[in-house]
Amino acid sequence: MQKLVESLIATANAFDVEGTLSLFAADAVIDDVSVGDAFVGRDGIRQYLERFFVGYSTSSKLLSIEELDGLHSDVRLDFTGDFGQEIGILKIAVNSDDLIERIDADLE
């Protein structure tokens, strides 16, 4: 899971939308309480990345990762961008193919 999270951060920080999308299952969901919306499937996740990462020049730094089991982790990130700075919490679930199937996101 550590490698997957590091790849997620690296591709998102590079604004590599296609590379980031390749880490997600086709039917994945990002449910982000902080923006009040859920983004479903690769089209929805593309919209999320383009709007909140590319659009706000967001850069993420890994603060901590707690692996709960082989398929679930809690991740803390430091986000900086045009909006300022925030600490984010991601509850990440992966499938048996090591692709992200769900992220529940919020801010501290």
C-alpha positions as CSV (number, residue, x, y, z in Angstrom):
1,M,0.0,0.0,0.0
2,Q,2.9,2.4,0.7
3,K,4.1,2.1,-2.9
4,L,0.6,2.8,-4.2
5,V,0.1,5.8,-2.0
6,E,3.5,7.2,-3.1
7,S,2.6,6.6,-6.7
8,L,-0.7,8.4,-6.2
9,I,1.1,11.4,-4.6
10,A,3.8,11.5,-7.3
11,T,1.4,11.4,-10.3
12,A,-1.0,13.9,-8.8
13,N,1.8,16.3,-7.9
14,A,3.0,16.0,-11.5
15,F,-0.5,16.8,-12.7
16,D,-0.4,13.5,-14.6
17,V,-4.1,12.9,-14.7
18,E,-3.8,9.8,-16.9
19,G,-1.1,8.3,-14.7
20,T,-3.1,9.0,-11.6
21,L,-6.2,7.5,-13.2
22,S,-4.3,4.3,-14.0
23,L,-4.1,3.7,-10.2
24,F,-7.9,3.5,-9.9
25,A,-10.3,0.7,-10.7
26,A,-12.8,1.5,-13.4
27,D,-15.7,1.8,-11.0
28,A,-13.8,3.6,-8.2
29,V,-15.3,6.3,-6.0
30,I,-13.8,9.3,-4.3
31,D,-16.2,10.6,-1.7
32,D,-14.8,14.0,-0.5
33,V,-16.8,15.4,2.4
34,S,-14.8,18.6,2.2
35,V,-16.2,19.5,-1.2
36,G,-19.6,17.9,-0.5
37,D,-19.6,15.5,-3.5
38,A,-18.7,12.0,-4.6
39,F,-16.9,11.3,-7.9
40,V,-17.7,8.0,-9.5
41,G,-15.8,6.0,-12.1
42,R,-12.8,7.2,-14.0
43,D,-14.7,10.1,-15.6
44,G,-15.7,11.4,-12.2
45,I,-12.2,10.9,-10.8
46,R,-10.8,12.7,-13.8
47,Q,-13.1,15.7,-13.1
48,Y,-12.0,15.6,-9.4
49,L,-8.3,15.6,-10.3
50,E,-8.6,18.3,-13.0
51,R,-10.7,20.5,-10.7
52,F,-9.1,20.2,-7.3
53,F,-5.5,19.2,-8.2
54,V,-4.7,20.7,-11.6
55,G,-7.1,23.6,-11.1
56,Y,-5.7,24.7,-7.7
57,S,-2.1,23.7,-8.4
58,T,-2.3,21.3,-5.4
59,S,0.8,19.6,-4.1
60,S,0.6,16.8,-1.6
61,K,3.1,15.6,0.9
62,L,2.7,12.3,2.8
63,L,2.6,12.9,6.6
64,S,1.6,9.4,7.7
65,I,0.1,6.1,6.5
66,E,-1.5,3.5,8.8
67,E,-2.1,0.2,7.1
68,L,-5.2,-1.3,8.7
69,D,-5.0,-4.5,6.7
70,G,-3.9,-5.5,3.2
71,L,-6.7,-3.6,1.5
72,H,-7.3,-0.6,3.7
73,S,-5.2,2.3,4.9
74,D,-5.6,5.7,6.6
75,V,-3.4,8.4,5.1
76,R,-2.6,11.9,6.3
77,L,-1.5,14.4,3.7
78,D,-0.3,18.0,3.7
79,F,-2.0,19.8,0.8
80,T,-0.8,23.2,-0.5
81,G,-2.0,25.1,-3.5
82,D,-3.8,28.2,-4.6
83,F,-6.2,27.7,-1.7
84,G,-3.5,27.8,0.9
85,Q,-2.6,24.8,3.1
86,E,-4.8,22.1,4.6
87,I,-4.2,18.7,6.2
88,G,-6.2,15.9,4.5
89,I,-7.3,12.5,5.7
90,L,-7.8,9.8,3.1
91,K,-9.3,6.4,3.9
92,I,-8.1,4.3,1.0
93,A,-9.5,0.9,0.0
94,V,-7.9,-1.2,-2.8
95,N,-9.2,-4.2,-4.6
96,S,-7.4,-7.6,-5.1
97,D,-5.7,-6.1,-8.2
98,D,-4.1,-3.4,-6.0
99,L,-6.1,-0.7,-7.7
100,I,-7.8,2.0,-5.6
101,E,-11.5,1.2,-5.4
102,R,-12.6,3.9,-2.9
103,I,-11.2,7.0,-1.2
104,D,-13.2,8.7,1.6
105,A,-11.6,12.1,1.9
106,D,-11.9,14.9,4.4
107,L,-9.9,17.7,6.0
108,E,-8.8,17.9,9.6
